[in-house]
Amino acid sequence: MIRPARRIALLATAATTALVLTACGAASPATDPTDVDPEGEVVPREISWLLSRPADGGVITTMEKIADEYAEDHPGFALNLITTPDRPSYIQKYETLAAANKLPELFDTDATPFAQKLAEQGRMVDVDLLLDDLGMTDDYRPAALNYQRFDDGSLYMVPFEFQLEFFWYNKALFEDAGATVPATLDDFPQMCEDLRAAGVTPIALDGQDQWPLERYMAYYPFRMAGPEYVQDLKNGDASFSDPAGRAAAEWLYSLGQAGCFSEGFSATGYADAQAQFTSGAAAVYNIGTWELGNLATETLDAGVRDDVDYFTLPTIDDAATADNEYVTPSGIGMAVNAKTYDPLVRDFLAFALERYPELYASTGALSPTSSAATTIPDTATSLYGRAVEQADGVGEAIAMPWDTQLDPATNTRLQQELTLLVQGEITPDDFIETMDKALAENSDG
């Protein structure tokens, strides 16, 4: 997620993007993993994975275990994990290495225009073909793979997680305030006004990181026009002044006028926002199933534990998307460097991707495959199992996080303007005019 304070990093990113476009030449055919002989000699060596994930997170710890297992039968093999959890810093490193043609065997990337350019240049292995080659395609959840796809439907990243984003809410606070769960997005302002009148902060929001507020910007267009709107927006085929963009701006403004978010939300961090909800100070918290351990186990404060429930993204009248379609991310994906793809990399991936789902699901996490059942912790509340079961019923359309879709400059300006819009410092018309100008300027660049 890009922050405004990262101006220098963004300028560097723009420079490296230009380097890639000029240094890599014309597009090449998609790299076919079957070009590597599956019976070819596997010569163990150290391979590297450039990552943007928590060093102590489930993905890394699981893959470290798998790499150790593989090394037992392949002396001389090692998996070197090059970790940069801070996303803006990671993007700068990744794009700089790409410009210099120095990407390692494996590297993390979202399905961004930058990554698509690399794929078009034949620098990434086609993951549709890779999974077919390994006989694993049918194991993966379609939604997990679809999240990784480019706008043209091509797939060049392997997912290692699967999440569902919910609106967690405190039933007791709702009841005391006479508030009801919103049936539609248009019911949000009234919900907030009812909760605010009862002296309760309606929605806890991590405004400091900015991506949580940007999630709200994505909701109305997704329901009104489907996932195609943000695709058209970034390709210059749509504008913020279009009906979906205007509806989103007006809805965000109405949330601000209804006092939906905590006062001073722009300075509230991730941990503080979560604490507002888990302490009972805020009634609603929009976050994903990566927080199940904190929201659906005995870790949660006993004073609010029995009052917590969740609802999924509400719809609107004449919605373009189904009720079971909302934000279902599979996280940042792993790309395979076509230049270094050889029998060893293929053999390790075959072993790792086969072993990974069971080990990862045993940690209590949702696997990107449907072939491994999530282990529900002994300390779990009933919500934990309910959330896990819900993963099997999600639809195909995904409300893509806009921070992974828009170019960095447009995204940074959007995050700045959203804060001003919600705070009432600008009007929806002001917001639309500014963002359409920014979109045009950055598209011209």
C-alpha positions in Angstrom: 0.0 0.0 0.0 1.5 3.3 -1.1 1.7 6.2 1.4 2.0 9.9 0.4 5.2 10.2 2.3 6.8 7.9 -0.2 7.2 10.6 -2.8 10.9 9.9 -3.3 10.2 6.1 -3.6 7.5 6.8 -6.2 9.9 8.9 -8.3 12.4 6.1 -8.1 9.7 3.6 -9.1 8.7 5.7 -12.1 12.4 5.8 -13.2 12.8 2.0 -12.9 9.6 1.5 -14.8 11.1 3.5 -17.6 14.3 1.5 -17.4 12.4 -1.7 -17.8 10.4 -0.5 -20.7 13.5 0.6 -22.6 16.0 -2.1 -21.5 13.9 -5.2 -22.0 13.0 -4.7 -25.7 9.9 -6.0 -27.4 7.4 -8.5 -26.0 8.3 -12.1 -26.3 6.0 -15.2 -26.4 4.7 -16.4 -23.0 7.2 -18.7 -21.4 6.0 -22.3 -21.4 7.2 -24.3 -18.4 7.0 -27.6 -20.4 10.0 -26.4 -22.3 12.0 -27.7 -19.3 12.5 -31.4 -19.5 10.8 -33.0 -16.4 13.3 -35.8 -16.6 16.2 -33.4 -16.9 19.1 -33.6 -14.4 18.3 -31.9 -11.1 21.5 -30.2 -9.9 21.0 -28.9 -6.3 22.1 -25.3 -5.7 20.8 -22.3 -3.7 17.9 -20.5 -5.2 16.4 -17.3 -4.0 12.9 -15.9 -3.4 12.4 -12.1 -3.2 9.5 -11.7 -0.8 7.2 -9.0 0.6 5.8 -11.0 3.5 6.2 -11.0 7.3 9.3 -13.0 8.3 7.4 -14.8 11.0 4.2 -15.3 9.0 2.6 -18.6 8.0 3.7 -18.5 4.3 7.4 -18.1 5.1 7.6 -20.4 8.1 5.8 -23.1 6.0 8.0 -22.7 3.0 11.1 -22.8 5.3 10.0 -26.2 6.6 9.4 -27.4 3.1 12.8 -26.2 1.8 14.5 -28.1 4.7 12.6 -31.3 3.8 13.6 -30.9 0.2 17.2 -30.3 1.1 17.3 -33.6 3.1 17.0 -35.5 -0.2 18.9 -32.9 -2.3 22.1 -32.1 -0.5 23.4 -28.7 -1.6 19.9 -27.2 -2.1 19.0 -24.1 -0.1 16.2 -21.6 -0.4 17.4 -18.1 0.3 14.5 -15.9 1.4 15.2 -12.2 0.7 12.5 -10.5 2.8 11.3 -6.9 2.7 7.9 -6.7 4.5 7.4 -3.0 3.9 5.5 -2.9 0.7 6.7 0.4 -0.8 10.4 -0.5 -0.1 9.8 -3.9 -1.6 8.3 -2.5 -4.8 11.2 -0.2 -5.3 13.7 -3.1 -4.8 11.8 -5.4 -7.1 11.4 -3.0 -9.9 15.0 -1.9 -9.7 16.2 -5.5 -9.9 13.8 -6.1 -12.8 15.3 -3.1 -14.7 18.7 -4.6 -14.2 17.7 -8.1 -15.3 18.7 -9.3 -11.9 15.5 -10.8 -10.5 16.1 -14.1 -8.6 14.5 -17.5 -9.4 11.3 -16.6 -7.5 9.8 -13.2 -6.7 6.6 -11.7 -5.2 4.4 -9.4 -7.3 0.8 -8.2 -7.5 -1.0 -8.3 -10.8 0.1 -4.8 -11.7 0.7 -3.2 -15.1 4.4 -3.4 -14.3 4.2 -7.1 -13.8 2.1 -7.6 -16.9 4.8 -5.9 -18.9 7.4 -8.4 -17.5 5.1 -11.2 -18.5 4.6 -9.8 -22.0 8.4 -9.7 -22.4 8.6 -13.4 -21.6 10.3 -12.9 -18.3 7.8 -14.8 -16.2 6.7 -18.4 -16.4 3.0 -18.9 -17.4 1.5 -20.3 -14.2 -1.6 -21.7 -16.0 0.8 -23.9 -17.9 2.9 -24.5 -14.9 0.1 -25.8 -12.8 -1.2 -27.9 -15.7 2.3 -29.3 -16.1 2.4 -30.3 -12.4 -1.1 -31.6 -12.5 -2.3 -29.2 -9.8 -4.7 -26.8 -11.5 -7.8 -28.5 -10.2 -6.5 -28.3 -6.6 -6.7 -24.5 -6.5 -9.7 -22.4 -5.6 -10.8 -20.5 -8.7 -11.1 -17.3 -6.7 -7.6 -17.6 -5.4 -6.2 -18.0 -9.0 -8.5 -15.3 -10.4 -7.2 -12.8 -7.9 -3.7 -13.2 -9.4 -4.8 -12.9 -13.0 -4.1 -9.9 -15.3 -7.0 -8.1 -16.9 -6.6 -10.3 -20.0 -7.1 -13.4 -17.9 -3.5 -14.6 -18.1 -2.0 -16.0 -14.9 1.7 -15.5 -14.0 1.6 -15.7 -10.1 1.1 -18.6 -7.7 -1.1 -17.8 -4.7 0.0 -18.9 -1.2 -3.0 -17.8 0.8 -6.7 -17.1 0.6 -8.6 -14.5 2.6 -12.1 -13.2 2.9 -12.8 -9.7 4.1 -15.7 -9.1 6.4 -17.4 -6.3 8.4 -17.0 -7.5 12.0 -19.5 -5.9 14.3 -20.5 -5.8 18.0 -24.1 -7.1 18.4 -24.5 -5.7 21.9 -23.5 -2.2 20.7 -25.9 -2.4 17.8 -28.7 -3.5 20.0 -28.1 -0.8 22.6 -28.1 1.9 19.8 -31.1 0.5 18.0 -28.8 0.1 14.9 -29.3 -2.6 12.3 -26.9 -4.4 10.0 -27.0 -2.6 6.7 -28.9 -4.4 4.0 -27.4 -2.2 1.3 -24.4 0.2 1.1 -26.9 3.1 1.2 -27.9 2.0 4.7 -24.4 2.7 6.1 -25.0 6.4 7.0 -28.0 5.6 9.0 -26.2 2.8 10.9 -23.4 5.3 11.7 -25.8 8.0 12.9 -27.6 5.6 15.2 -24.4 4.3 16.7 -22.9 7.8 17.0 -26.1 9.1 18.8 -25.6 6.3 21.3 -22.0 7.6 22.0 -20.3 4.8 20.1 -17.6 5.1 17.4 -19.4 3.5 14.4 -16.4 2.2 12.5 -12.8 1.6 13.5 -10.4 2.6 10.7 -6.7 2.3 10.2 -6.4 5.6 8.4 -2.7 5.8 8.8 -2.0 3.1 6.3 -4.6 4.5 3.9 -5.4 1.3 2.1 -8.3 0.5 4.5 -10.1 3.7 3.5 -9.3 2.9 -0.2 -11.2 -0.3 0.3 -14.4 1.7 0.9 -13.8 3.6 -2.4 -13.8 0.2 -4.2 -17.1 -1.0 -2.8 -19.8 1.1 -4.6 -18.2 0.8 -8.0 -17.9 -3.0 -7.6 -21.6 -3.4 -6.8 -22.7 -0.9 -9.4 -20.4 -1.7 -12.4 -18.5 -4.9 -11.4 -14.8 -5.4 -11.4 -14.4 -4.0 -14.9 -14.7 -0.4 -13.6 -11.3 -0.2 -12.0 -9.8 -2.1 -14.9 -11.2 0.5 -17.3 -10.1 3.3 -14.9 -6.5 2.3 -15.0 -6.5 1.7 -18.7 -7.9 5.1 -19.4 -11.3 3.8 -20.6 -13.2 5.2 -17.6 -13.1 8.2 -15.3 -14.1 9.2 -11.8 -16.9 11.3 -13.3 -18.6 8.2 -14.6 -21.7 7.1 -12.7 -19.8 4.5 -10.7 -17.0 6.8 -9.7 -19.4 9.6 -8.8 -21.6 7.3 -6.7 -18.5 6.2 -4.8 -17.4 9.7 -4.1 -20.9 10.7 -2.9 -21.1 7.6 -0.7 -17.7 8.2 0.9 -18.7 11.8 1.5 -22.0 10.7 3.1 -20.0 8.3 5.4 -17.9 11.2 6.6 -21.0 13.5 7.1 -22.6 10.7 9.2 -19.5 10.4 11.4 -18.8 6.8 10.5 -15.2 6.8 11.3 -13.4 7.5 14.6 -12.3 11.1 15.1 -8.7 11.5 14.1 -8.9 8.4 12.0 -6.1 9.6 9.6 -3.6 9.2 12.4 -4.9 5.9 13.7 -2.7 2.9 13.0 -3.5 -0.8 12.4 -3.1 -2.0 16.0 -5.0 1.0 17.4 -8.0 0.5 15.0 -8.2 -3.1 16.0 -8.0 -2.3 19.7 -10.9 0.2 19.3 -13.0 -2.7 18.1 -11.8 -5.5 20.4 -12.2 -3.2 23.4 -15.8 -2.4 22.6 -15.1 1.3 21.8 -16.0 0.9 18.1 -18.9 -1.1 16.7 -17.6 -2.2 13.3 -14.2 -3.2 11.9 -13.6 -4.1 8.3 -10.7 -6.6 8.1 -9.9 -10.0 6.6 -9.7 -13.6 7.8 -6.0 -13.1 8.4 -7.2 -11.8 11.8 -9.2 -14.8 12.7 -6.8 -15.6 15.5 -7.5 -12.3 17.1 -11.2 -12.0 16.4 -12.5 -15.5 16.6 -10.6 -17.3 19.3 -10.3 -17.0 23.1 -7.6 -14.4 22.5 -10.4 -11.9 22.1 -11.4 -10.1 25.3 -14.0 -12.0 27.2 -16.0 -8.8 27.6 -16.8 -8.7 23.9 -16.2 -12.2 22.7 -19.8 -13.4 22.7 -21.0 -10.2 21.1 -18.9 -10.3 17.9 -20.3 -11.4 14.6 -19.7 -10.4 11.0 -21.5 -9.5 7.8 -20.2 -9.5 4.2 -20.2 -6.6 1.8 -23.7 -5.3 1.4 -25.2 -4.9 -2.0 -27.1 -2.1 -3.7 -30.3 -2.0 -5.8 -29.8 -3.6 -9.2 -26.3 -4.6 -8.3 -23.9 -5.9 -11.1 -22.3 -8.4 -8.7 -23.8 -11.2 -6.5 -24.1 -11.1 -2.7 -21.3 -13.8 -2.4 -18.9 -11.7 -4.4 -16.7 -9.3 -2.4 -13.1 -8.8 -1.5 -11.5 -12.3 -1.5 -7.8 -11.7 -1.9 -5.1 -14.4 -2.2 -2.4 -12.0 -1.3 0.7 -11.1 -3.2 1.6 -13.8 -5.6 4.9 -15.6 -6.4 6.2 -15.3 -9.9 8.8 -17.7 -11.5 11.7 -16.2 -13.4 11.7 -17.6 -16.9 15.4 -16.9 -17.3 16.4 -19.2 -14.4 13.6 -21.8 -14.7 15.4 -25.2 -15.0 14.9 -28.8 -13.8 15.8 -27.9 -10.2 13.3 -25.1 -9.9 10.6 -27.2 -11.5 11.3 -30.1 -9.2 11.4 -28.0 -6.1 8.1 -26.2 -7.1 6.5 -29.6 -7.8 7.5 -30.8 -4.3 6.7 -27.5 -2.5 3.3 -26.8 -4.1 2.2 -30.4 -3.4 3.3 -30.2 0.3 2.3 -26.6 1.0 -1.5 -26.7 1.3 -1.6 -29.3 4.1 1.2 -27.7 6.2 -0.2 -24.2 5.7 -3.8 -25.2 6.5 -2.6 -26.9 9.7 -1.7 -23.5 11.1 -5.4 -22.5 11.1 -5.1 -20.5 7.8 -7.2 -20.9 4.7 -5.3 -22.6 1.9 -5.4 -21.3 -1.6 -6.4 -24.8 -2.6 -9.6 -26.7 -1.7 -7.5 -29.9 -1.2 -6.5 -29.1 2.4 -8.9 -28.6 5.3 -8.1 -25.8 7.7 -7.3 -26.9 11.2 -9.7 -25.1 13.5 -7.8 -24.1 16.8 -9.1 -25.6 20.0 -9.5 -22.0 21.3 -11.7 -21.0 18.4 -15.2 -19.5 18.7 -18.0 -20.6 16.5 -17.2 -17.7 14.1 -13.9 -19.3 13.1 -15.4 -22.4 11.6 -18.2 -20.3 10.0 -15.7 -18.1 8.3 -13.7 -21.0 7.0 -16.9 -22.7 5.6 -17.8 -19.5 3.9 -14.7 -19.7 1.7 -16.3 -22.6 -0.2 -19.2 -20.5 -1.3 -17.6 -17.3 -2.7 -18.4 -16.2 -6.2 -16.1 -15.7 -9.2 -16.1 -11.8 -9.3 -13.6 -10.2 -6.9 -13.7 -6.6 -5.6 -10.0 -6.0 -6.3 -8.1 -3.7 -3.9 -7.5 -0.5 -5.8 -4.0 -0.1 -4.4 -2.9 -3.1 -6.3 -4.5 -1.9 -9.5 -3.8 1.8 -10.0 -0.5 3.3 -10.9 1.5 4.5 -7.9 1.1 8.2 -8.6 -2.7 8.0 -9.1 -3.0 5.8 -6.1 -1.2 8.2 -3.9 -3.3 11.1 -5.0 -6.4 9.0 -4.5 -5.5 8.2 -0.9 -4.8 11.8 -0.1 -8.1 13.0 -1.6 -10.2 10.3 0.0 -9.1 11.5 3.5 -10.0 15.1 2.6 -13.4 13.9 1.2 -14.3 11.9 4.2 -13.2 14.7 6.5 -15.5 17.1 4.6 -12.7 19.3 3.5 -13.6 18.9 -0.2 -16.9 18.0 -1.9 -17.6 15.1 -4.2 -17.3 17.4 -7.2 -13.9 18.6 -6.0 -12.8 15.1 -5.5 -13.9 14.0 -9.0 -12.3 17.0 -10.7 -9.0 16.5 -9.0 -8.9 12.7 -9.6 -9.9 12.9 -13.2 -7.1 15.4 -13.7 -4.6 13.2 -11.9 -5.7 10.2 -13.9 -5.2 12.1 -17.2 -1.8 13.4 -16.2 -0.5 10.0 -15.1 -1.9 8.3 -18.1 -0.2 10.8 -20.4 3.1 10.0 -18.5 
